[in-house]
Amino acid sequence: MERNTMNISVITVVFNGEKTIRDTIESVCNQSLCPLEYIIIDGLSTDGTATIVRTYMERYPFIKFVSEKDAGIYDAMNKGISLAKGELIGIINSDDWYEPDALEKMNQAYLKNGSGIYFGILRKIKNGLEYCLERTGQDFVSERMIPHPTTFVSKDIYEKHGAFSLKYKYASDLEWVLRMARSGVTFRHLNDIIANFRIGGVSDLPVAEMEALTILKAYGVISKKQFIRRKLFLRLRSLL
């Protein structure tokens, strides 16, 4: 593992993630470029998550572990962001994992370009197999969410514009991205696979899609007519 040339903080939020968190932790700890710190925020898991994390802490001193009650996934993310000391902050959930050179790629881009929101290509996994690659563009963030597991944000942006709103339970990352775009923050796309995402998490639930529609309407991305049409489609699909 190469010595870090720039401070990178990585955050994972988890609740009862014993089945998958080993993959996430291994992907962070075995990067080609070592993070400054790896902050794991646990919402008082009742399974073996805490035991697994503490086992890794014995091997990797840069792991920091917080286990306490929270007000949901975005409250936990905000806790991690407030604790982070790195210049660049990445968030990878306990169902997902990084490519081995993800931090190195982000480090190179940040050192070259400075403050911004950096994101890359997301590989989606379904039933243990590669399902598709999600490649989005920074010019269309008002229309399509950038892949959050691949995203790294320079700390100054969180300090200036704030972190995630607790108004939303499932799609606050979408609201945050739209808020950043409206504020004129710079987005930079890397043409590299950065992270892997298991299909089937809470972001795929109908209630999450409904919340996302509400956010898109609030930001004027979709019209009231489009909102009603897509809301009806979601309800019909849930009946099938």
N, C-alpha and C positions, 0 to 999 in steps of 0.2 A: 504494500500500500504506500503510495507516494505521499510525502509530507505536504500538507496543505499550504499553498502559497497565498491564500486569501480566505477570509473567515466565512464558512458556510455553515448555517444551522439547518438541521433537518428535524421536522416535527411529525410524529405519528400520534393520532388519537385512536383510542381503542376502548371497547367494552365487550367483554366476553369473546375475545378473539383468539383463543388458544389453538383453533384449527388452522389458522392462516398466518398468525403474526410472526412465526419463525421465518417464513419466506421474506417478509417485509424487513425484519431486523437483519437477516443475512445479507439482503441486497444493499442495505445502507453500510453495514460494517465491512463489507468486502469490496467497496468501491476502489477504483484505480486512484482516486484522490480522496484522502481522508477528510471527513467533516470536522469542523471545530467542535461540534457538539451534536448529539442526537437526543432530542427531547421527546420522551414518550409520556403522553397524558392519558391516564386510565380513569374511567368513570366508576371506580370501585367494582371491578369485575368480580363475579362470583364463581368463575371457573378457574382454570390454571394459568391464566394470563400473567398475573403478577409473578408467579414462580418462574415462568419462562423468562420474563424480562430480567429478573434478578440474576438468573443464571448467566445471561449474556453480559450483565454489568460487571461480573467478576473477570471477564475476558476483555472487555472494551471500556476503559475508564471514561471515555467521552460520552457514555450513555447517562442521561439524567432522567430520573423516573419520578413522576408525580401521580399518586393515586388518591383521588378524592371525589366527592359528589360534584356533578356539574349540571348545568341547565341544558344539556344537549351537545351535539357534535360541534356546533359553531362556537359555543361558549368554551369548549375544550380547546378548539383551535386558537381562539383568542388568548387563552391562558398560555399556550405554547409560544405564540408570537410575542407576548409581553415578556416572557422569560428569555427569548432568543437574543444572543449577543453577536451573531454573525452579521456580516454586511449583506448577505444574500440568504433568503429563507425559502426552503422548500417544504411542502406538506405532502406526505405520502400516507394514505390510510392503511389500516391493518389488513385489508383484503388485497392490496396491490403491492407491487415491487418494482424497483428501479432496474434499468439496464446497468451492467457493470461499470460503464464509463459515463453515467449520467452527470455526476457531479463535476467530472473533468470537463465535459462539454459545456456545462453551464458556467464553470469557472472561466474558461477561455472566452466565452461570449461576453461575460460581465467585464472582465479585464479590458476587453477591446472597446466596449460600448458604454459602460457605466450604468447609471441608474435606469431602471426599467422593469417591466414584467416580461419574463422570458418563459417561453413554452416550446414544446416540441411535438413529436409524433407519438400517439398513444396506440399501443397494441392491445386490442380487446381479446379476452380469453373466454371461451364458452365451452363448458364441459371438459376443461383441461386442454383444449385445442385452440390454435389461433383462429379467431373468427374474422377479424378485419383490422386494418390500420386506419386510425382516425387522424386525418391531416387537415387542419384548419388554417385560416389565414387571419393575420391581425387586422386586416382592413374590413373584416366583417364581424367584429366582436358584438356589434349591436344586433346581429341576426343569428349568430351561432356561438354557443358557449365554447371557449377554448378548453382543452382537456386539462382539468384541474390537477390530476396526478403528475402531470409533466411540468407544472408551473413553478417557477422560482421568482420571488419578488425581492427587490432590494429593500432593505429595512427602512430607508428614508421615506419610501412611499407609504408604508404602514404608519409611520410617525406623522406624516403630513395629512394623509387622507383617512386614516382610521382603518380598522380591521372589519370583521364580519358583523352585520346587523343580527341581533337576536330576535328580530321581528319574524324571521322566516326559519322554519324548522328543517327544511329539506333542500332548498335551492338558494341559500344565502350567498353561496359562491357566485352564482349567476348575477345576483343583484350587485355584488361587489365589483365584478368585472364591468358591468354596465356603468356603475358609478365611476370607476376609474377611467373608462373610455370617455365619459362625459366631462371628466375633469382634465382631459388632455394628457393623461399619462402615456408614456411611450410603451408600446408592445413590440416585442421582437420574437420572431419565429425561428426556431432552429430546425433544419431539415434532417433531424436525427431521431431515431426511436429513443425516447427517454424513459418511459415507464410502461408497465403492464397492468391491465385493469380486468378484474373478474366481473363478468356480466352477472347481474342478479342481486346487487346491493340495494340499499334504500333509495338511491337516486333513480332506480328503474321502476319504482312503485307508482301506481296511478296518482296517488295523493301528491307525490313529488312532482310529477308532470303537471298537475293542476296548479301547484304553487308556482312553478316556472312560468306557466301561462299568465298568471296574475302579475308576476314581475315584468314580463315582456309588455303587457298592456300598460302597466304603470309607467314604464319608460318610453312608451310610444312606439315600440318596435312592431307591435301588431295593433290593428284597429279594434274597436269594440265589436264590430261585425265578425272579424277574424277570431276574436276571443270566444264569442258565443259559438261559432261554428266548431272550433277546435275543442271547446269544452263539451259540446254535445257528442263529438266523435269519441272523446275519452270515456264518456259515460256509456255509450253504446258498446265500445270495445270491452269495457269491464263486465258487460252482461254476457259476452260470448264465452 
